[in-house]
Amino acid sequence: VFEFGGGASTAWLAKRCATIYTLDHDPEWTRRTARLCEAFTNVTYLTRPPDPYSEHSDGRFVSEKAGFRGATFRNYVESINSVGQIFDLIVIDGRCRPASLLTAKHAIKDSGIILFDDSRRKRYQRPLIESGLHLNRYRGLAPGAPVGSEMSILTPRSN
């Protein structure tokens, strides 16, 4: 498993898979996740903070989010390639989700699954549809959410 954005899901997955790589942009959040998962030996923690914007930054990786505006998450997104594996499951629940999806497409097994969390957000619609992957949406209530939530499962067309 490769997880863009760790936390409680990391512990849940660690109980159920052989190996998990969990990635975050915030070193403190990585430490919190590691404490939560200290009983598991199958978790590898990756931290890739954003880099400052430069005139050579690729717009696909540049954040518009308050607090990160102008920062680039290219190293974050492309860190999945440094692992050197093809995955059964890739979870996208972190930063720069559209670019993470494009990168994940090339790191998933033919029989694999990409889980894209919070896929209801308007800014994710086009990347999801244009991914070239088979898309299934699951809607419902989520703990602590005042409105309905959506999670999408994407699979290669051959799956």
N, CA, C and O of each residue as an XYZ file, in Angstrom:
636
protein
N       0.842     -1.189      0.000
C       0.000      0.000      0.000
C       0.879      1.241      0.000
O       1.905      1.289      0.679
N       0.468      2.244     -0.767
C       1.079      3.573     -0.682
C      -0.035      4.547     -0.328
O      -1.119      4.512     -0.912
N       0.246      5.414      0.635
C      -0.770      6.327      1.155
C      -0.269      7.771      1.075
O       0.690      8.145      1.750
N      -0.930      8.572      0.243
C      -0.687     10.013      0.218
C      -1.531     10.609      1.338
O      -2.736     10.794      1.165
N      -0.925     10.911      2.479
C      -1.663     11.468      3.613
C      -2.003     10.376      4.613
O      -2.949      9.615      4.415
N      -1.232     10.303      5.684
C      -1.440      9.273      6.702
C      -2.238      9.769      7.884
O      -2.708     10.907      7.906
N      -2.383      8.901      8.863
C      -3.138      9.203     10.085
C      -3.781      7.935     10.611
O      -3.160      6.873     10.618
N      -5.018      8.044     11.049
C      -5.738      6.882     11.579
C      -5.862      5.782     10.524
O      -5.844      4.596     10.854
N      -5.986      6.172      9.272
C      -6.083      5.182      8.200
C      -4.817      4.332      8.110
O      -4.877      3.166      7.720
N      -3.685      4.907      8.465
C      -2.425      4.161      8.423
C      -2.472      2.987      9.388
O      -2.074      1.876      9.038
N      -2.953      3.229     10.593
C      -3.069      2.150     11.585
C      -4.056      1.093     11.106
O      -3.802     -0.104     11.241
N      -5.175      1.530     10.550
C      -6.186      0.594     10.050
C      -5.579     -0.277      8.950
O      -5.753     -1.495      8.948
N      -4.871      0.350      8.024
C      -4.261     -0.398      6.921
C      -3.128     -1.304      7.400
O      -2.981     -2.422      6.907
N      -2.332     -0.836      8.349
C      -1.192     -1.617      8.834
C      -1.624     -2.959      9.421
O      -0.872     -3.932      9.375
N      -2.832     -3.008      9.972
C      -3.362     -4.268     10.510
C      -3.733     -5.244      9.397
O      -3.884     -6.440      9.643
N      -3.878     -4.734      8.172
C      -4.471     -5.536      7.110
C      -3.580     -5.757      5.886
O      -3.992     -6.432      4.943
N      -2.384     -5.207      5.887
C      -1.537     -5.366      4.710
C      -0.112     -5.753      5.116
O       0.280     -5.624      6.275
N       0.632     -6.220      4.147
C       2.008     -6.662      4.425
C       2.942     -5.473      4.621
O       3.769     -5.472      5.533
N       2.809     -4.464      3.766
C       3.698     -3.309      3.810
C       2.913     -2.055      3.444
O       2.083     -2.074      2.536
N       3.181     -0.977      4.153
C       2.558      0.300      3.820
C       3.603      1.406      3.870
O       4.395      1.501      4.808
N       3.584      2.228      2.846
C       4.386      3.446      2.790
C       3.416      4.598      2.968
O       2.474      4.742      2.188
N       3.631      5.412      3.974
C       2.732      6.531      4.226
C       3.500      7.835      4.109
O       4.594      7.978      4.654
N       2.923      8.770      3.401
C       3.583     10.017      3.041
C       2.831     11.203      3.616
O       1.601     11.247      3.578
N       3.571     12.163      4.148
C       2.972     13.422      4.568
C       3.907     14.571      4.261
O       5.110     14.377      4.085
N       3.356     15.757      4.200
C       4.163     16.959      3.947
C       4.626     17.621      5.247
O       5.515     18.473      5.234
N       4.025     17.228      6.356
C       4.272     17.877      7.646
C       5.040     16.928      8.573
O       4.510     15.884      8.953
N       6.275     17.273      8.942
C       7.064     16.381      9.810
C       6.380     16.076     11.146
O       6.491     14.959     11.653
N       5.684     17.046     11.713
C       4.991     16.800     12.989
C       3.868     15.783     12.806
O       3.671     14.918     13.659
N       3.135     15.880     11.705
C       2.059     14.910     11.454
C       2.649     13.518     11.235
O       2.067     12.524     11.669
N       3.780     13.442     10.576
C       4.448     12.146     10.403
C       4.796     11.553     11.760
O       4.600     10.358     11.980
N       5.314     12.382     12.681
C       5.638     11.886     14.032
C       4.375     11.396     14.754
O       4.406     10.366     15.427
N       3.275     12.126     14.614
C       2.013     11.698     15.248
C       1.550     10.356     14.693
O       1.136      9.474     15.446
N       1.621     10.209     13.386
C       1.219      8.953     12.756
C       2.120      7.817     13.231
O       1.641      6.715     13.497
N       3.413      8.079     13.338
C       4.360      7.057     13.808
C       4.039      6.635     15.238
O       4.125      5.451     15.562
N       3.673      7.576     16.089
C       3.291      7.222     17.471
C       2.017      6.378     17.472
O       1.902      5.419     18.235
N       1.077      6.735     16.626
C      -0.178      5.991     16.528
C       0.070      4.561     16.051
O      -0.661      3.642     16.422
N       1.092      4.378     15.237
C       1.372      3.074     14.618
C       2.602      2.389     15.191
O       3.166      1.499     14.555
N       3.021      2.789     16.373
C       4.280      2.258     16.908
C       4.270      0.742     17.102
O       5.336      0.131     17.172
N       3.113      0.133     17.190
C       3.040     -1.316     17.360
C       3.275     -2.080     16.050
O       3.427     -3.302     16.062
N       3.305     -1.367     14.932
C       3.424     -2.017     13.624
C       4.830     -1.857     13.066
O       5.411     -0.773     13.105
N       5.363     -2.948     12.550
C       6.707     -2.910     11.956
C       6.656     -2.860     10.431
O       7.699     -2.830      9.778
N       5.482     -2.851      9.873
C       5.330     -2.892      8.417
C       5.058     -1.517      7.800
O       4.637     -1.434      6.646
N       5.292     -0.446      8.548
C       5.015      0.907      8.061
C       6.328      1.646      7.824
O       7.206      1.675      8.687
N       6.443      2.237      6.650
C       7.571      3.114      6.316
C       7.022      4.526      6.185
O       6.048      4.760      5.469
N       7.651      5.461      6.880
C       7.184      6.850      6.916
C       8.025      7.709      5.994
O       9.254      7.679      6.046
N       7.355      8.472      5.152
C       8.010      9.395      4.238
C       7.486     10.803      4.519
O       6.281     11.002      4.680
N       8.383     11.763      4.576
C       7.975     13.157      4.766
C       8.608     13.985      3.661
O       9.823     13.956      3.466
N       7.782     14.717      2.946
C       8.261     15.583      1.867
C       7.586     16.947      2.004
O       6.510     17.160      1.445
N       8.208     17.875      2.744
C       7.645     19.227      2.858
C       7.609     19.921      1.495
O       8.387     19.579      0.604
N       6.716     20.886      1.333
C       6.682     21.609      0.060
C       7.936     22.459     -0.115
O       8.578     22.863      0.855
N       8.262     22.715     -1.365
C       9.373     23.596     -1.698
C       8.820     24.966     -2.061
O       7.677     25.077     -2.506
N       9.620     26.008     -1.874
C       9.159     27.342     -2.271
C       8.926     27.404     -3.775
O       9.580     26.707     -4.550
N       8.007     28.229     -4.160
C       7.706     28.426     -5.572
C       8.890     29.075     -6.272
O       9.565     29.930     -5.699
N       9.139     28.671     -7.500
C      10.113     29.354     -8.346
C       9.487     29.517     -9.719
O       8.463     28.901    -10.014
N      10.084     30.327    -10.544
C       9.541     30.559    -11.890
C       9.554     29.299    -12.735
O       8.895     29.241    -13.773
N      10.302     28.280    -12.301
C      10.384     27.020    -13.034
C       9.437     25.958    -12.468
O       9.436     24.820    -12.939
N       8.638     26.315    -11.471
C       7.718     25.352    -10.865
C       6.626     24.960    -11.854
O       6.053     25.807    -12.540
N       6.357     23.686    -11.912
C       5.280     23.157    -12.743
C       3.953     23.449    -12.043
O       3.763     23.067    -10.888
N       3.052     24.113    -12.724
C       1.779     24.529    -12.144
C       0.927     23.400    -11.593
O       0.088     23.638    -10.725
N       1.118     22.176    -12.072
C       0.330     21.044    -11.564
C       0.612     20.754    -10.101
O      -0.196     20.118     -9.424
N       1.760     21.219     -9.609
C       2.188     20.900     -8.254
C       2.108     22.097     -7.301
O       2.430     21.967     -6.120
N       1.686     23.247     -7.799
C       1.660     24.468     -7.000
C       0.349     24.560     -6.240
O      -0.725     24.369     -6.811
N       0.442     24.853     -4.950
C      -0.732     24.907     -4.086
C      -1.390     26.287     -4.114
O      -0.719     27.316     -4.196
N      -2.708     26.275     -4.044
C      -3.493     27.505     -3.894
C      -4.087     27.594     -2.492
O      -4.780     28.560     -2.172
N      -3.823     26.605     -1.667
C      -4.397     26.540     -0.325
C      -3.738     27.577      0.588
O      -2.523     27.768      0.555
N      -4.550     28.232      1.391
C      -4.038     29.215      2.347
C      -2.966     28.563      3.221
O      -3.129     27.430      3.674
N      -1.896     29.272      3.448
C      -0.790     28.745      4.229
C       0.258     28.044      3.381
O       1.405     27.894      3.804
N      -0.131     27.612      2.184
C       0.793     26.940      1.270
C       0.795     27.606     -0.107
O       1.449     27.126     -1.033
N       0.061     28.710     -0.233
C      -0.100     29.357     -1.532
C       1.257     29.605     -2.189
O       2.134     30.253     -1.619
N       1.403     29.077     -3.394
C       2.627     29.251     -4.148
C       3.674     28.178     -3.917
O       4.605     28.051     -4.713
N       3.549     27.408     -2.855
C       4.516     26.335     -2.598
C       4.299     25.220     -3.627
O       3.198     25.049     -4.150
N       5.349     24.478     -3.902
C       5.228     23.385     -4.857
C       5.382     22.036     -4.142
O       6.261     21.852     -3.300
N       4.515     21.120     -4.501
C       4.484     19.792     -3.900
C       5.003     18.724     -4.867
O       4.626     17.556     -4.761
N       5.846     19.110     -5.787
C       6.364     18.150     -6.774
C       7.099     16.991     -6.106
O       6.841     15.832     -6.430
N       8.008     17.284     -5.181
C       8.747     16.209     -4.495
C       7.806     15.313     -3.707
O       8.021     14.103     -3.632
N       6.774     15.889     -3.124
C       5.754     15.127     -2.395
C       5.069     14.139     -3.349
O       5.030     12.937     -3.085
N       4.540     14.651     -4.440
C       3.794     13.821     -5.388
C       4.679     12.731     -5.989
O       4.258     11.579     -6.098
N       5.887     13.087     -6.375
C       6.748     12.138     -7.075
C       7.481     11.173     -6.147
O       8.200     10.294     -6.622
N       7.312     11.319     -4.845
C       7.996     10.416     -3.910
C       7.537      8.967     -4.065
O       8.282      8.055     -3.706
N       6.351      8.732     -4.580
C       5.889      7.360     -4.810
C       6.845      6.637     -5.763
O       7.039      5.426     -5.648
N       7.435      7.371     -6.693
C       8.368      6.770     -7.654
C       9.668      6.324     -6.989
O      10.314      5.389     -7.462
N      10.056      6.978     -5.906
C      11.312      6.635     -5.231
C      11.237      5.304     -4.488
O      12.268      4.724     -4.148
N      10.036      4.825     -4.237
C       9.863      3.553     -3.529
C      10.236      2.383     -4.431
O      10.717      1.354     -3.956
N      10.017      2.543     -5.721
C      10.408      1.505     -6.671
C       9.517      0.283     -6.659
O       9.988     -0.828     -6.901
N       8.235      0.468     -6.383
C       7.303     -0.655     -6.374
C       6.037     -0.305     -7.140
O       5.749      0.861     -7.409
N       5.294     -1.341     -7.479
C       3.958     -1.200     -8.042
C       3.016     -1.695     -6.950
O       3.283     -2.721     -6.324
N       1.921     -0.982     -6.715
C       1.103     -1.213     -5.526
C      -0.248     -1.863     -5.833
O      -0.806     -1.729     -6.922
N      -0.746     -2.573     -4.813
C      -2.095     -3.142     -4.866
C      -3.140     -2.070     -4.538
O      -4.241     -2.071     -5.088
N      -2.778     -1.165     -3.643
C      -3.686     -0.109     -3.197
C      -2.903      1.183     -3.039
O      -1.829      1.203     -2.436
N      -3.451      2.261     -3.587
C      -2.908      3.601     -3.375
C      -4.049      4.456     -2.834
O      -5.116      4.547     -3.440
N      -3.807      5.075     -1.691
C      -4.793      5.945     -1.055
C      -4.357      7.389     -1.288
O      -3.216      7.758     -1.010
N      -5.284      8.201     -1.803
C      -5.004      9.617     -2.037
C      -5.878     10.420     -1.084
O      -7.074     10.604     -1.308
N      -5.243     10.891     -0.013
C      -5.942     11.621      1.041
C      -5.007     12.695      1.603
O      -5.016     12.969      2.803
N      -4.211     13.292      0.734
C      -3.239     14.285      1.172
C      -3.259     15.506      0.279
O      -4.311     15.892     -0.231
N      -2.121     16.104      0.091
C      -1.976     17.319     -0.708
C      -1.895     17.001     -2.200
O      -1.561     15.890     -2.611
N      -2.211     18.016     -2.984
C      -2.000     17.988     -4.434
C      -2.626     16.731     -5.056
O      -1.970     15.999     -5.797
N      -3.885     16.502     -4.747
C      -4.533     15.246     -5.129
C      -4.635     14.996     -6.633
O      -4.405     13.864     -7.058
N      -4.966     15.984     -7.458
C      -5.012     15.684     -8.896
C      -3.664     15.205     -9.449
O      -3.618     14.245    -10.219
N      -2.576     15.863     -9.065
C      -1.251     15.431     -9.526
C      -0.890     14.081     -8.918
O      -0.242     13.265     -9.575
N      -1.296     13.833     -7.678
C      -1.042     12.533     -7.048
C      -1.755     11.424     -7.822
O      -1.212     10.332     -7.989
N      -2.960     11.705     -8.289
C      -3.709     10.719     -9.071
C      -2.990     10.401    -10.372
O      -2.883      9.234    -10.750
N      -2.497     11.418    -11.061
C      -1.782     11.177    -12.319
C      -0.537     10.332    -12.098
O      -0.223      9.466    -12.915
N       0.165     10.572    -11.016
C       1.369      9.798    -10.699
C       0.992      8.383    -10.261
O       1.660      7.417    -10.633
N      -0.066      8.263     -9.480
C      -0.505      6.951     -8.983
C      -0.906      6.013    -10.120
O      -0.722      4.801    -10.013
N      -1.445      6.555    -11.193
C      -1.861      5.727    -12.337
C      -0.730      4.841    -12.844
O      -0.971      3.748    -13.356
N       0.495      5.312    -12.700
C       1.647      4.580    -13.227
C       2.301      3.693    -12.174
O       3.294      3.019    -12.449
N       1.739      3.697    -10.970
C       2.326      2.912     -9.880
C       1.344      1.885     -9.320
O       1.587      1.307     -8.261
N       0.245      1.659    -10.021
C      -0.783      0.717     -9.532
C      -0.751     -0.555    -10.400
O      -0.583     -0.485    -11.617
N      -0.911     -1.691     -9.761
C      -0.997     -2.954    -10.492
C      -2.260     -2.964    -11.349
O      -3.203     -2.221    -11.081
N      -2.276     -3.803    -12.375
C      -3.466     -3.940    -13.217
C      -4.675     -4.373    -12.399
O      -5.810     -4.035    -12.734
N      -4.431     -5.112    -11.338
C      -5.521     -5.581    -10.468
C      -5.703     -4.666     -9.257
O      -6.456     -4.998     -8.342
N      -5.022     -3.521     -9.244
C      -5.020     -2.647     -8.073
C      -6.171     -1.667     -8.007
O      -7.002     -1.571     -8.910
N      -6.185     -0.940     -6.894
C      -7.248      0.025     -6.590
C      -6.608      1.330     -6.128
O      -5.655      1.334     -5.349
N      -7.158      2.440     -6.629
C      -6.809      3.761     -6.110
C      -8.038      4.279     -5.374
O      -9.118      4.392     -5.954
N      -7.868      4.590     -4.107
C      -8.939      5.154     -3.288
C      -8.687      6.661     -3.192
O      -7.655      7.086     -2.673
N      -9.615      7.454     -3.683
C      -9.491      8.917     -3.710
C     -10.512      9.474     -2.723
O     -11.716      9.434     -2.974
N     -10.022      9.994     -1.600
C     -10.911     10.474     -0.540
C     -11.406     11.893     -0.839
O     -10.742     12.665     -1.531
N     -12.564     12.211     -0.311
C     -13.182     13.535     -0.472
C     -13.333     13.920     -1.941
O     -13.098     15.071     -2.311
N     -13.715     12.981     -2.757
C     -13.796     13.201     -4.198
C     -14.992     14.056     -4.617
O     -15.142     14.367     -5.799
N     -15.822     14.430     -3.688
C     -16.990     15.263     -3.993
C     -16.592     16.699     -4.345
O     -17.341     17.403     -5.022
N     -15.420     17.129     -3.887
C     -14.990     18.511     -4.094
C     -14.943     18.853     -5.586
O     -14.455     18.076     -6.406
N     -15.459     20.026     -5.909
C     -15.585     20.451     -7.301
C     -14.255     20.417     -8.048
O     -14.210     20.014     -9.211
N     -13.176     20.834     -7.398
C     -11.879     20.913     -8.076
C     -11.317     19.544     -8.469
O     -10.354     19.475     -9.233
N     -11.896     18.465     -7.966
C     -11.413     17.130     -8.294
C     -12.186     16.464     -9.431
O     -11.758     15.428     -9.940
N     -13.303     17.037     -9.830
C     -14.160     16.363    -10.803
C     -13.480     16.113    -12.139
O     -13.504     14.994    -12.652
N     -12.887     17.128    -12.693
C     -12.246     16.971    -14.004
C     -11.092     15.970    -13.959
O     -11.035     15.079    -14.806
N     -10.158     16.088    -12.985
C      -9.068     15.093    -12.938
C      -9.565     13.655    -12.779
O      -8.991     12.735    -13.362
N     -10.616     13.456    -12.002
C     -11.161     12.109    -11.826
C     -11.712     11.565    -13.139
O     -11.423     10.430    -13.519
N     -12.494     12.368    -13.818
C     -13.120     11.938    -15.069
C     -12.079     11.731    -16.160
O     -12.174     10.782    -16.939
N     -11.081     12.615    -16.219
C     -10.074     12.550    -17.278
C      -8.911     11.604    -16.962
O      -7.962     11.515    -17.741
N      -8.974     10.908    -15.842
C      -7.870     10.021    -15.448
C      -7.690      8.829    -16.375
O      -6.608      8.246    -16.439
N      -8.745      8.466    -17.092
C      -8.677      7.282    -17.941
C      -8.905      5.995    -17.170
O      -8.841      4.905    -17.738
N      -9.170      6.120    -15.871
C      -9.426      4.964    -15.022
C     -10.928      4.758    -14.864
O     -11.715      5.691    -15.027
N     -11.313      3.533    -14.548
C     -12.721      3.242    -14.260
C     -13.052      3.853    -12.902
O     -12.343      3.610    -11.926
N     -14.120      4.639    -12.830
C     -14.465      5.423    -11.647
C     -15.776      4.952    -11.035
O     -16.802      4.900    -11.713
N     -15.737      4.609     -9.747
C     -16.938      4.294     -8.967
C     -16.973      5.241     -7.774
O     -15.989      5.367     -7.046
N     -18.106      5.903     -7.578
C     -18.258      6.867     -6.488
C     -19.127      6.261     -5.386
O     -20.118      5.584     -5.660
N     -18.742      6.514     -4.155
C     -19.485      6.028     -3.002
C     -19.804      7.223     -2.114
O     -18.907      7.907     -1.620
N     -21.094      7.459     -1.923
C     -21.539      8.623     -1.164
C     -22.217      8.181      0.120
O     -22.827      7.115      0.195
N     -22.089      9.036      1.131
C     -22.732      8.763      2.409
C     -22.294      9.754      3.456
O     -21.678     10.775      3.150
N     -22.612      9.447      4.677
C     -22.230     10.310      5.788
C     -20.868      9.886      6.323
O     -20.518      8.706      6.320
N     -20.118     10.868      6.776
C     -18.809     10.607      7.371
C     -18.815     11.166      8.784
O     -19.459     12.185      9.032
N     -18.113     10.525      9.720
C     -18.073     11.026     11.095
C     -17.584     12.467     11.146
O     -16.548     12.805     10.575
N     -18.343     13.310     11.836
C     -17.953     14.700     12.035
C     -18.209     15.614     10.854
O     -17.953     16.815     10.947
N     -18.707     15.086      9.745
C     -18.968     15.913      8.564
C     -20.420     16.386      8.583
O     -21.327     15.566      8.721
N     -20.658     17.691      8.449
C     -22.028     18.206      8.499
C     -22.825     17.935      7.231
O     -24.053     18.031      7.243
N     -22.149     17.598      6.143
C     -22.824     17.280      4.885
C     -22.328     15.922      4.408
O     -21.387     15.356      4.963
N     -22.972     15.417      3.381
C     -22.570     14.130      2.838
C     -21.145     14.146      2.327
O     -20.599     15.199      1.998
N     -20.556     12.978      2.264
C     -19.182     12.825      1.822
C     -19.151     11.893      0.615
O     -20.127     11.202      0.323
N     -18.032     11.883     -0.071
C     -17.869     10.981     -1.200
C     -16.435     10.477     -1.243
O     -15.487     11.222     -0.992
N     -16.298      9.210     -1.562
C     -15.012      8.571     -1.785
C     -15.123      7.879     -3.134
O     -16.161      7.303     -3.459
N     -14.060      7.936     -3.913
C     -14.084      7.270     -5.203
C     -13.036      6.168     -5.263
O     -11.938      6.288     -4.718
N     -13.412      5.101     -5.939
C     -12.507      3.990     -6.202
C     -12.227      4.004     -7.707
O     -13.142      3.977     -8.531
N     -10.948      4.047     -8.034
C     -10.531      4.041     -9.425
C      -9.720      2.789     -9.691
O      -8.878      2.403     -8.880
N      -9.973      2.156    -10.824
C      -9.247      0.953    -11.195
C      -8.842      1.043    -12.666
O      -9.511      1.708    -13.457
N      -7.758      0.380    -13.028
C      -7.397      0.320    -14.439
C      -8.554     -0.298    -15.233
O      -9.285     -1.135    -14.703
N      -8.722      0.089    -16.445
C      -9.832     -0.395    -17.278
C      -9.844     -1.906    -17.393
O     -10.906     -2.513    -17.528
N      -8.663     -2.521    -17.339
C      -8.589     -3.978    -17.482
C      -9.013     -4.700    -16.206
O      -9.228     -5.912    -16.229
N      -9.136     -3.974    -15.094
C      -9.461     -4.590    -13.796
C     -10.949     -4.859    -13.740
O     -11.446     -5.375    -12.739
